[in-house]
């Protein structure tokens, strides 16, 4: 039977290389009886490089050492070893799904964060530097206005100043200060932010807004404390989602316009959105009702396709934008080098509308 056949060949001595070669040739010339399993041998027919590579592959994808018979996959060496499945059963194969559940899905939170970074909101310290107190008429207008929500780093304060000047409605801004709250660097940063807001307010006072109090909430968000860092590489990145959430939480209007600080809203957009007719229907659709959920709109974003000519101005409305697009002066934002980033926007449909 198969047990006797395997036992006869296991008694062949294999203490020397010559004896081992003879053992292999005998096995290669024999046909095992029915019921005996043939497996690839990692000790014969596979060079050391293949075995090492197999171990790396299994270690990378299975998360452990290769404990399979023969220590790796069969690489076509042509030699085989004979094993009786009754006397020497095959170890169970690694269940990757089970391994993932045990090692990753149900791992300790701190172990996961050491690899993935902090799971959940970053506990960055933040403080409101400026929050205007609206007049009575402005307070009543919060139910109808739209708050522009944005975030930026200190090097983008000039762009923030432009937004503060051009958006007549409420703004909620989170500015990232990449140093501890109590440091001298943080104090200097807060001063720079306040000076930016003061210049923007002075500009608005000279314009059509006159003496109206700007509806601004400016929040400083500080560097994550060292004690809160779980993964140095990840947790020290620019915390864009944290900043957006901080600015969003400080918005007082029930409708918000999320915008990166480098973008400029179309001229007259705010007044158009506060109008009657279609604007009213749009805002009702955004808010939702008992019969339909709230709606979010993806706003098309464009950028200059080439360096603007001296003295040239950005398109200020849809008509000028379409003309500039046809002339090749503007294009959809990042469609040239990262189209997937804004693929949610159907630029062709919007331009044809």
C-alpha positions in Angstrom: 0.0 0.0 0.0 1.0 3.7 0.0 2.4 3.6 3.5 4.7 0.6 2.8 5.8 2.2 -0.5 6.8 5.5 1.2 8.5 3.7 4.1 10.7 1.7 1.8 12.1 4.9 0.2 12.4 6.8 3.4 15.0 4.2 4.5 17.4 5.1 1.7 20.3 6.9 3.4 20.8 10.5 2.3 23.8 11.6 4.4 26.0 12.5 1.4 25.4 14.5 -1.7 25.9 11.4 -3.8 23.4 9.4 -1.7 21.0 12.3 -1.9 21.2 12.5 -5.7 20.6 8.7 -5.9 17.6 9.1 -3.7 16.2 11.8 -6.0 16.8 9.7 -9.1 15.1 6.7 -7.5 12.1 8.8 -6.5 11.9 10.4 -10.0 11.9 6.9 -11.6 9.1 5.6 -9.3 5.4 6.2 -9.7 3.7 6.4 -6.3 0.7 4.3 -5.8 -2.8 5.8 -5.8 -3.5 7.9 -2.7 0.0 9.3 -2.3 0.4 13.1 -2.8 3.3 14.5 -4.9 4.5 18.0 -3.7 7.3 20.3 -4.8 10.4 20.1 -2.7 12.2 23.3 -1.6 15.4 21.4 -1.0 15.8 20.1 -4.5 15.3 21.7 -7.9 14.9 25.3 -6.5 17.9 27.5 -6.0 18.4 29.6 -2.9 17.4 32.8 -4.7 14.0 31.4 -5.6 13.4 30.1 -2.1 14.3 33.5 -0.6 12.1 35.3 -3.1 9.2 33.0 -2.3 9.7 33.7 1.4 9.6 37.5 0.7 6.4 37.2 -1.3 4.6 35.2 1.3 5.9 37.5 4.1 4.6 40.6 2.2 1.2 39.3 1.3 0.4 36.9 4.1 2.1 38.7 7.0 4.1 35.7 8.3 6.7 33.1 7.6 6.2 30.6 4.8 5.3 27.4 6.7 4.0 25.5 3.6 5.5 22.1 2.7 8.7 22.6 0.7 8.9 26.3 1.9 7.6 27.9 -1.2 5.9 27.5 -4.6 7.1 25.1 -7.2 9.4 26.8 -9.6 9.7 24.1 -12.3 12.9 22.4 -11.0 11.7 19.0 -12.1 12.3 17.3 -8.8 9.7 16.0 -6.4 9.5 14.6 -2.9 6.9 12.1 -1.8 4.9 12.6 1.3 2.2 10.3 2.8 -0.8 12.6 3.5 -1.9 10.3 6.3 1.4 10.3 8.2 2.5 13.8 7.4 -0.6 16.0 6.7 -0.3 19.3 4.9 -0.4 22.3 7.3 -3.5 24.4 6.8 -3.2 27.3 4.4 -3.2 30.8 5.8 -6.6 32.4 5.7 -5.9 35.9 4.6 -9.4 37.2 5.5 -9.1 35.8 9.0 -5.5 37.2 9.4 -6.7 40.6 8.4 -9.6 40.5 10.9 -7.3 39.4 13.7 -4.2 41.6 12.9 -5.7 44.7 11.4 -9.5 45.1 11.8 -9.5 44.3 15.5 -6.0 45.5 16.3 -5.4 47.9 19.1 -6.1 51.5 18.1 -2.6 52.6 19.0 -1.1 49.9 16.8 -3.3 50.9 13.8 -2.4 54.6 14.3 1.3 53.8 14.3 0.9 52.7 10.7 -2.0 54.7 9.4 -1.7 57.9 11.4 -4.4 59.0 13.9 -7.7 57.4 13.1 -10.3 60.1 13.5 -10.1 63.9 13.9 -6.8 65.4 14.8 -7.0 67.1 18.2 -5.3 70.3 17.1 -5.7 73.2 19.5 -7.5 76.2 17.9 -8.8 79.6 19.0 -11.1 82.2 17.4 -9.1 85.3 16.7 -11.9 87.4 15.3 -15.6 87.0 15.3 -17.7 90.0 14.3 -20.9 90.8 16.1 -23.6 91.5 13.4 -26.1 94.2 13.6 -29.8 93.3 14.2 -30.6 93.3 10.5 -27.5 91.2 9.7 -28.6 88.7 12.4 -31.9 88.2 10.7 -30.1 87.8 7.3 -28.2 84.7 8.5 -31.2 82.6 7.6 -30.9 83.7 4.0 -27.2 84.2 3.5 -24.5 81.8 2.4 -21.2 81.5 4.3 -18.0 81.1 2.4 -15.9 78.4 4.2 -12.2 78.2 3.5 -8.8 77.4 5.0 -5.2 78.3 4.3 -1.6 78.4 5.6 0.2 81.6 6.5 1.8 82.0 3.1 -1.7 82.3 1.6 -2.7 85.3 3.6 -2.6 87.6 0.6 -5.1 85.3 -1.2 -7.2 85.3 1.9 -7.2 89.1 1.9 -8.6 89.1 -1.6 -11.5 86.7 -0.6 -12.3 88.9 2.4 -12.6 91.9 0.1 -14.7 90.3 -2.6 -17.2 88.2 -0.7 -19.9 90.5 0.8 -21.5 87.8 2.9 -20.3 85.7 5.8 -16.9 84.1 5.8 -15.5 81.4 8.2 -11.8 80.8 7.8 -9.3 78.5 9.6 -5.7 79.5 9.3 -3.0 76.9 10.0 -0.2 78.0 12.4 2.5 75.4 12.2 3.9 75.9 15.7 2.7 75.4 19.3 0.1 77.9 20.5 2.4 79.4 23.3 5.4 79.9 21.1 6.8 83.2 19.8 6.2 82.0 16.3 2.5 81.6 17.0 2.3 85.1 18.5 3.8 86.6 15.3 1.4 84.5 13.2 -1.6 85.7 15.0 -0.4 89.3 14.5 0.0 88.7 10.8 -3.6 87.3 10.6 -5.1 90.3 12.4 -3.2 92.7 10.2 -4.6 90.9 7.1 -8.1 91.2 8.4 -7.6 94.9 9.2 -6.4 95.7 5.7 -9.4 93.9 4.2 -11.8 95.7 6.4 -10.3 99.0 5.4 -10.7 98.1 1.8 -14.3 97.1 2.2 -15.1 100.3 4.0 -13.9 102.3 1.0 -16.0 100.2 -1.4 -19.6 99.5 -1.9 -20.0 97.8 1.4 -19.4 101.1 3.2 -19.6 100.9 7.0 -21.3 97.5 7.1 -19.7 95.2 9.7 -17.9 92.3 8.0 -19.4 88.9 9.0 -16.2 87.1 9.6 -15.0 84.3 11.9 -11.2 83.8 11.7 -9.8 80.8 13.6 -6.2 79.9 14.2 -5.5 76.1 14.2 -2.2 75.1 15.7 0.3 72.4 15.1 -0.6 69.0 16.6 1.1 68.6 20.0 4.0 66.2 20.2 2.1 64.0 22.7 -0.7 63.5 20.2 1.4 62.4 17.3 0.9 58.8 16.4 2.6 58.6 13.0 5.2 61.3 12.4 5.1 61.2 8.6 1.3 61.4 8.5 0.3 63.5 11.5 2.7 66.3 10.5 1.2 66.9 7.1 -0.9 70.0 6.4 -4.2 69.1 8.2 -6.6 70.1 5.4 -9.6 68.1 6.7 -9.2 69.4 10.2 -9.0 73.0 9.0 -12.1 72.5 6.8 -14.1 71.0 9.7 -13.0 73.8 12.1 -14.1 76.5 9.6 -17.3 74.6 8.9 -18.3 74.3 12.5 -17.8 78.1 13.0 -20.1 79.0 10.1 -23.4 80.6 11.3 -25.4 80.5 8.1 -27.3 77.3 7.3 -25.9 77.2 3.7 -22.2 77.1 3.1 -19.9 77.5 0.1 -16.7 75.4 0.6 -13.9 76.9 -1.4 -10.1 76.6 -1.4 -8.5 80.0 -0.7 -6.7 80.1 -4.1 -10.1 80.3 -6.0 -11.9 83.5 -6.7 -15.7 83.4 -6.8 -17.4 84.8 -9.8 -18.1 88.5 -9.7 -21.7 89.1 -8.4 -22.2 85.5 -7.4 -23.2 86.4 -3.9 -25.9 88.9 -5.0 -27.2 86.5 -7.6 -27.6 83.7 -5.0 -29.5 86.1 -2.7 -32.0 87.0 -5.4 -35.5 85.8 -6.0 -36.9 83.4 -8.5 -34.4 80.8 -9.5 -32.0 81.6 -6.6 -34.9 81.0 -4.2 -35.6 77.6 -5.7 -31.9 76.7 -5.7 -31.6 77.5 -2.0 -34.7 75.5 -1.2 -33.3 72.5 -3.1 -30.0 72.9 -1.2 -31.7 72.9 2.2 -34.0 70.0 1.4 -37.4 69.3 2.9 -39.5 66.6 4.4 -39.9 65.1 1.0 -36.4 65.4 -0.3 -32.9 65.3 1.4 -30.5 68.3 1.2 -28.5 68.7 -2.0 -24.8 69.5 -2.5 -23.7 71.2 -5.7 -20.2 70.7 -7.2 -19.1 74.1 -8.5 -16.9 74.0 -11.6 -13.4 75.4 -11.1 -11.2 76.8 -13.8 -7.6 78.0 -14.0 -5.5 80.0 -16.5 -4.2 77.7 -19.2 -1.1 79.8 -19.6 0.6 82.8 -17.9 -1.8 85.7 -18.2 -0.8 88.6 -20.4 0.3 91.8 -18.7 -2.7 93.8 -17.7 -5.2 91.0 -18.5 -7.9 90.2 -16.0 -9.5 86.9 -15.0 -12.9 86.3 -16.5 -15.5 87.8 -14.1 -18.6 86.0 -15.2 -19.8 83.0 -17.1 -19.9 84.7 -20.5 -16.3 85.9 -20.3 -15.2 82.5 -18.9 -16.7 80.6 -21.9 -15.1 83.0 -24.3 -11.7 82.6 -22.6 -12.1 78.8 -22.7 -12.8 78.8 -26.4 -9.7 81.0 -26.9 -7.6 78.5 -24.9 -6.9 81.0 -22.2 -8.5 79.0 -19.4 -9.2 75.3 -18.8 -10.8 73.1 -16.2 -8.8 73.0 -13.0 -6.0 70.4 -13.1 -7.5 68.7 -16.1 -4.1 68.9 -17.8 -2.0 67.0 -15.2 -4.5 65.5 -12.7 -7.9 65.0 -14.3 -9.1 62.5 -11.7 -8.9 65.2 -9.0 -11.9 67.0 -10.6 -13.6 64.3 -12.6 -16.8 64.9 -10.7 -17.3 68.1 -12.7 -18.8 67.7 -16.2 -17.0 70.7 -17.7 -18.4 70.1 -21.2 -21.9 70.0 -20.0 -21.4 73.1 -17.9 -19.8 75.1 -20.7 -22.6 74.2 -23.1 -25.3 75.2 -20.6 
